[in-house]
Every structure is written in structure tokens, then in C-alpha cells.
Amino acid sequence: MKHRYKVREIAQQAGLSEATVDRVLHDRPGVRANTRAEVQQAVSDLDKQRAQLRLNGRKFLFDVVMQTPARFSAEFRAALEAELPMLSPAAVRCRFHFRETESVADMVSTLDKFTGRSSHGVMVKAPDDPEVAAAIDRLVALGIPVVTYVTDVPTSSRVAYVGIDNRAAGATAAYLVDSWLGDSASTVLIILTSNIFRNEGEREMGFRSTLRSLGAERGDPSGRRVVEITDSEGIDETVFERVQAALAAHDEIEAVYSIGGGNTGVVRAFEHAGRRCRVFVAHDLDSDNRPLLRSGALSAVLHHDLRADARMACRVLMQAGGGLDGMVDERSPIQVLTRFNAP
């Protein structure tokens, strides 16, 4: 065990004698396992206290940049603002820069603005594009750490990606859809916002490959047929029109995996066509999906704790700025929500 603290400090924290602590630190025999655990816990507690003292009086200003439908950015903003007071004793403020649609050039322009401003870190949901990666690199080179959120830009020098394992999310959706469809030969409709976001491509790949694997297990190596809609921007009216066209062209569509949103438009399209959607899996428990899940229009929502994401993103940026020890970089757990277990 590292001797980061004086024996007297550890002994006081653990409520043990200095001689006992010294035996544990030097790994001498004759010490019970629970006593060693008490010393380890005392060192951990002292680490936390030291971090708290380092944060006392520190002020952080983070910029949050997102290209995403307003329903998701509103949910994440609410989650982040709920977490900010929990980061005490540090004082953390955020500036928000949200767009539903934006060109790569506009995204780069937004990121470049922070090079001349007093930003202590940036959380960004942006396309995985070389120009975006270069803009992130410019920020990091100036000492402004960047965290990618929901969708990654892995070729950049961002300090961490925060969010779910998107391939695993797609695989989970495939398992749910295939299980609920059973032995039927139904076609599945996949709906993407755009091809420019890495997370959507990863979810689609996870979904398609798992469908094929599940089909092979049943003796059907080609798996279920999949029809794809893209460039919907997650906007209900656009999704409605494109799903309508897909339903008119494919009588066998009975299931939907919505990667990019616009799910109210999906429901309207099925109702307008007089068709039944047997299985409908989507992402995020947002203001659109909550009522759809409660009504049974959505079979399941793949969700992750936005407050936990917000807390982790802030902590990573604070760590990069020297405010905390260690580096937290964990994937968010994927929650499968139905109308029976949704919060």
C-alpha cells in the first residue's frame, strides 16, 4: 500500500493504533483481514477529503455543444443543471450551445470560438468528421479539455468519451426485436437521424450483426430482412413522411428500431396506413417517448442515466483541469425500460 499519508493520520481516520496501521502498511503478518480493510478504507477516505480540500473555492466554466433534437438537449440540460450543485465545494457553471441541425462548418466555428474565451472544458455531441476532430485538437492544445458525449470522435485528442456502448445497445435492440417477433418473417424498419454520427452507425452495426447471428442460430443465416430510413434529422414530420413511404413499399414491415428519434411520426405513419407495429424499440426516455411508452406504442426504450452521464462528464473535465485525482472513464449502463418498469 502506498504511504501517501503519515501513519498518525491514517490511524486517526481508521480509529486504530499507529502500531496496527504500521503493520498493515508494511504487510507484516498477524493482522486480521477486516483490520486491513479498515486501513484501506481510511486511506480512501483521506483521498476523498484531500480532493474536497483541493476543490474548495475552485471555479469551473464548461461549454456544452450539441447537435441534437431539442427534446434530447432539454433532457440533458435539466440533468446537468440538477447535478451542478452536487459538485460542491467546487463552483461549476455551464454555457449551452444547442442546434437541431448544423453543418460541420458551423460546428467547427462554434468550437473555435472557445479558443479565445475563458472555457475550462467542453462537452460536445458532434459528427465524427476530420474537421471536427481538428477543432477538438486545437482546443486541447490550448489546455481546454474536451469530452465527447453520446457519440464519439475517437481520432481527436478528446480526454474521454462519456455514454453507452452503442454497439451493445444495437445488439440489445436486435435481441428484443427478434425475441418478440418470434417465428414470424416480419421485416424490421431501422430509422436513423443521419449517417454523420458515429453512435448511430455503431448502433446499426450492432443491430444488424446480432440479427444475423440470431437468425443463424435458428437455421436462417441471412436473418430477418431490414429496411433502412436515414437523413430524417429525428424530426417528426420528416419521419412520418418517410415511414409512410416505407410502409407503402413493404407490406411485411411489422417492427421498428428507431435509432434517431421522431417516434411520434412513426406512430402516426402506422396509424395512417392502418398497420400494426408489433415491436417498437427506441432510445432515451425523453418527453416524446414517455407517453408513447406508457400507452404501449413503444415496446421498450433503451435508456441511460443522464444525470450520471452529466456527473461523469463534469468530473472528467475537473480531473483534466487538476481538480481531482485519477481518471474516470466508464461506459453508462444500458437500461431496458418498458411501461411496467419506467420511472
N, C-alpha and C positions, 0 to 999 in steps of 0.2 A: 504494500500500500504506500502511496506517495506521502511524504511528510510535508504537506502543504501548510500545516498549522503546528503551533507549539503543542507539546504533549499536554500542557496545562489547559489550553483552550479546548482541546478535544475531550479531556476528562470532565471539564465543567459542563460541556454540552451534553455528554453522554451520561453524566451522573455516576461516573466510575472513578476509581482511584487512578492516580498517574502511573503507578506501577503496573496496573492491569492494562492500561492503554499502551504503555511501552512494550509490554509482552506481545500484544496484538500487532503493533506496528512493526515489530521485528520478527513476527511469525514464529514466536517461541512456543513450545509445547505446553500443555496443561491449561489451555484456555477453552472454555466451552464454546460451541458453535453460536449460541444465541448471544454470548458476550461479544464475539467478533462482529456479529450482525449489528449490535448496538453501536459499536465503534464506527463501522462503515456508515450507518445512518447518521451519526453525529458529524462525520466529515461531509456527507452530502448536505446536511442542514447548514453547516458553516459555509459551504459553497454558495447555497442559495442566499444566505444572509450577506455574503460579500457582493454577490450580484446586485442585490437590492440596494446596498450602500453605493455601488457604482452608478446605479440608475438615478439615485436621488438627485433631483434638480436638473437632470438631463432633459433636453427638449428635442423632439424629432418632428420633422415635417416631411410627410410622404406624399407622393403624387400617384394617383390611381388612374390608369389609362385603359379604357376598354372599348373595343368594337364588338357590340353585342346587342341583342334586342333589349328594349327598355325594361321589360319585365324582369330580366335577369340582373341587369345592373342595379335596379332598385332594390332587389333582394340582397345583393351583395353589399350595397352601401349600408342598408339597415343592419346587416350582420356585423360589418366592420365598425360602425358607429356604436353598436352595443358593446363591442369588445374594447374600444379605446380606454374607457375608464378602468378596465381590468389590468391595464399595463402599468398602472401606478407602481412605484413612485415616479416613473418617467412620465413626462407630458408629451402625448403624441397627437398631432393634428394631421388631417389629410385634405388634399385638394383633389377634386374629382373632374375627370375629363372623359365623358361618355359620348359615344356616337353609335347609332344603329347601323349605319352604312358609312364607309370611309375608304378612300383609295389608299394604296400603300404609300404613295407620296404624301398624303395628308397625315397618315400615321407617323411617318418619319419626321415630318415637320413638327408635329406635336412633341415627339420625344426630344428633338433637337432644341426645343425651347427651354428645356430644363438645364441645359449646359450653362446657361447664363443666369440661372435662378438658384435660390437657396434651398434646393431639394436635398434631403438626406437619404432618399431612396425612392424607387419607382416600382409599383406593381403594374404589370401590363398583361392584357389579353390581346394579342395581335397575331396577324398572319405569320406563318413561318416562311419568311421571304428574305433573300440576301440583304436587301436594303434595310429591312427592319433589324436584322442581326447586326449590321454595321452601325446602325443608330444606337443599339444597345451597347455595343462595344465602345462607342465614343463616350457614353455616359460612364461606364465602368472605368475607362481610362482616366476620367476626371475625378474618380473617387466616389461616384454616385452608384451604389449597388442597385441591381435590378433583379426582381423576382418575376418569373413568368407564371401566370395563373390560368388554370383550366386547360390551356393549350400551350405547348412548349415551343421554344425557338432554340433547339439544342446546339446549333452551331455557333450561337452567340456566347459571350462571356458572362451571361447571367449567373448569379450566385446560386440559384436554386429554382427548381420547378415545384410549384405547390398545386395539388389537385389529385384527382383519382388516376389510377392506371386505366387509360382509355381503352386499350386492347382488352383488358379484363372486363371492362364494362360492356363492350360489344359482345364478348363471349357470353357474359351473363344474360344479356338480352336474347341472344340466339337460343340459349338453353331454355329460357322461359317460353319463348315463342314456339319452339319446336315441341316442347313438352305439352303445352296447352293445345296445340293443333292436333297432336296425336297422330293417328294413321291417315288423316286427310291429306290430299295432294294440293292443299292450298298454296297459292303464291303469296310471297311477302313483299310488301312495298317498303322501301327504305327512303327516308326523306332527309336530305342534307341541306344545311344553310348555304354552304359554299364549298368549293374544293380548295380554298386557300388556307383553311385552318387545319393544322396538323392533328388536333384532337379528333376532328370528325373523320379524317382518313383512318386514324388508328381504330376508332370505334367500328367503322365499316369493315376494316380488315379482320378485326376480332370477330365480328358478327358473321361474315361470310365464311371464314375458315372454320369456325365452330359449327355452323350449319352443315358444311360439307362433312366434317368429322362425325357429327351425329347421324347424318344420312348414311355414311359408310357403315356405322355400327348397325344400322337397320338393313344393310344389304343394298343401299341405294347410293353408290359412290358420287353421283352428281349432286345429290342433295336437293333441297327444295329450290324451286325457281324464285329468283329475286328480280324485282323491277325497281329501278332507282330514279328518284327525282332529285335534282340538285339546283343550286342557284335560286333558292326560294327566299333567302335572307331571313327566314323564320317569321315572315310577315303573313298574317292570317289570310288576307285576300289573295296573295300570290300562291300560297299553299293550297287554298281552296280551288283555284283555277287549275293548278297542275295535278292535283289529286283527281279532280273531276275528269280530266283528260286521260289519266292513267286508268281510272275505273272503266271509262268508255272503251278503252283499247284492250283491257284484260279482265275478262269475266271471272277469272279464278282468284283474284286478289281478295283475301279474307283476313289478312293480318298486316300490321303496320309496325315498323320500328322507326320512331321519329328521333333522329339524331339532333336535328337543328331547331325544333320547335315549330310554332304556328299550328298547334294541335287543335285549337278551336276550329280552324279552317278545315282540318282533316275530318272532324266530326260532322261538320256541315256538309262536306262533299259526299260522305257516305249516306247521310240522311237525304240529300237532294237526289241521289241516284237510287234511293230505296234499297240500299245494300246493307248487309250486316258486316261489321268488323268484329270478327270472333276474338282476336287478340290484338291489343294495342299497348305497346311498351314505349315509354318516353323518358326523358331526362329532366330532373330538377323539380322540386315541389314549389313552383312559383305561383303567382296569382292566377295564372291561366289553368295550371294543372291541378290545383287543389280542388276546385269544383268539378272538374272532369273526372278526377279520381273518386271523389265522394259519390258521384252519380253512377259510377260504373262504366262510363265511356272509356276511361283508361283502365287497362287491366293491372298495370304496375308502373311505378315511377322509380327509376334508378337515381338515387339522391345521395348527396354528401353534405356533411355538416358545414354550412357556410361560415358559421361563427368560428369553428375550429380552424377552417382554412384561413380566415382573416387573422386569427391569433397567430397561427404559424407563420404567415407571410410577414407580419409585423416583427415577430421575434427573429426571423432570419435577417431582416434588414437591420434590426437593432444589433444583432450579433456582428454583422458585416461592418457596422459602424463602431465596433468596440464596446458596445453597451452590455453585452452578455458573453459568457464563456460558451465554448462548444458550438456545434452547428447542428441544428435540427433540420432534417430533410426527409420527411416521411410521406408516403402516399396516403391520401384520405381514404378511409374505408368506404366501400360501396354499400349503400343501404337499399334493400329491395322493399319498397313500400306499396301496400295495397290499400283499398278503402277500409280494411279491417285493422290495420296497424299504423296508419298515417297519423302523425302528431297533429 
